[in-house]
Amino acid sequence: MEMGKYEIEVLYRQAADRREEIKILAQLNATTRLEIINVLNELGYDIKKPRKKKSFWTDGRLEALVRFIKHNMPYRVIAETLGCSLSTIDSKVRDLKDEGVLA
C-alpha cells in the first residue's frame, strides 16, 4: 500500500461518504476494499465486510441457457423463461461464446 494506516484513517474520518471513501482509498493504494476495511478495523473501527452478491447464473440456469440457445430459442423468450432482462441474456451469451462454450 502507498499510504500508511494513519493516513488512511485521517482521510476516512474526514470523508462525507465513508463507504465511497473506502472505495477511493482502495484505488489510490492499488489494493482491495477488503484490505482497507481490515486496516480500519485494526485501528478500532467496526466496519462490516461486504457480503458477496449471489450470482443470477446458477449451474442450472447456465445449463438451461445453453440448451435454449442450441435449440435456437429467441433471446426474448429465454429472458422471459429465466426471469431476467434481454440484455442479461445477450451479455451472457456473448461471454459464453468468448469462452468457447457456445459457437
Secondary structure, DSSP 4 states (H G I P E B T S, - for coil): --S-HHHHHHHHHH-SSHHHHHHHHHHHTTS-HHHHHHHHHHTT--PPPPPPPPPS--HHHHHHHHHHHHTT--HHHHHHHHTS-HHHHHHHHHHHHHTTS--
